[in-house]
Amino acid sequence: MKIAVSLFALPLALSVAACGDTWGERAVTGGGIGAGTGLAVGAIAGWPLVAPVLVGTAVGAGIGAATTPKK
């Protein structure tokens, strides 16, 4: 059950990875969403919470920055 919830949370987090118009806004909001998702996945899986939060923050910020629309 924990693995199923974890596998569901990752695509959901990636689908809302960033909100904002500029590169910086998207990186910050993506990092925040990623941190929350990492915390949730780590808590559900029973892992220590620091590593999933750091990974989630890095991945969320990267995806948010990388998906900034070109204007």
VMD Tcl script that draws the C-alpha trace (Angstrom):
set ca {
  {0.00 0.00 0.00}
  {2.80 2.43 0.86}
  {4.48 1.85 -2.50}
  {1.21 2.35 -4.38}
  {0.61 5.67 -2.64}
  {4.21 6.72 -3.33}
  {3.86 5.85 -7.01}
  {0.67 7.89 -7.19}
  {2.13 10.92 -5.43}
  {5.12 11.37 -7.75}
  {3.19 11.89 -11.02}
  {0.73 14.12 -9.21}
  {3.55 16.24 -7.86}
  {5.20 16.48 -11.26}
  {1.96 17.55 -12.91}
  {1.75 20.59 -10.64}
  {5.49 21.09 -10.36}
  {5.50 24.84 -10.73}
  {3.21 27.82 -10.76}
  {4.33 31.27 -11.80}
  {5.37 33.27 -14.80}
  {9.09 33.82 -14.39}
  {11.97 31.38 -14.08}
  {12.53 32.28 -10.43}
  {8.87 32.03 -9.43}
  {8.55 28.62 -11.03}
  {11.75 27.36 -9.40}
  {10.63 28.51 -5.94}
  {7.08 27.18 -6.18}
  {8.30 23.95 -7.76}
  {10.79 23.53 -4.93}
  {8.05 24.08 -2.36}
  {5.72 21.59 -3.99}
  {8.58 19.11 -4.32}
  {9.50 19.51 -0.66}
  {5.93 18.82 0.40}
  {5.71 15.81 -1.86}
  {9.04 14.47 -0.63}
  {7.86 14.87 2.94}
  {4.61 13.04 2.22}
  {6.31 10.19 0.36}
  {8.96 9.84 3.05}
  {6.36 9.78 5.82}
  {4.18 7.24 4.04}
  {7.14 5.00 3.23}
  {8.52 5.27 6.77}
  {11.87 6.70 5.68}
  {13.86 9.35 7.53}
  {12.35 12.63 6.33}
  {15.37 14.79 5.49}
  {16.54 12.98 2.34}
  {13.12 12.81 0.60}
  {12.52 16.49 1.34}
  {15.88 17.52 -0.11}
  {15.43 15.36 -3.20}
  {11.86 16.60 -3.68}
  {12.99 20.21 -3.37}
  {15.79 19.78 -5.91}
  {13.63 17.90 -8.42}
  {10.69 20.29 -8.04}
  {12.86 23.38 -8.43}
  {14.59 21.87 -11.46}
  {11.36 20.93 -13.16}
  {9.81 24.29 -12.35}
  {12.75 26.19 -13.78}
  {13.06 23.95 -16.83}
  {9.41 24.29 -17.79}
  {9.27 28.09 -17.82}
  {7.30 29.15 -20.89}
  {9.23 31.12 -23.48}
  {7.82 34.61 -24.08}
}
mol new
graphics top color blue
foreach p $ca { graphics top sphere $p radius 0.5 }
foreach p [lrange $ca 0 end-1] q [lrange $ca 1 end] { graphics top cylinder $p $q radius 0.2 }
display resetview
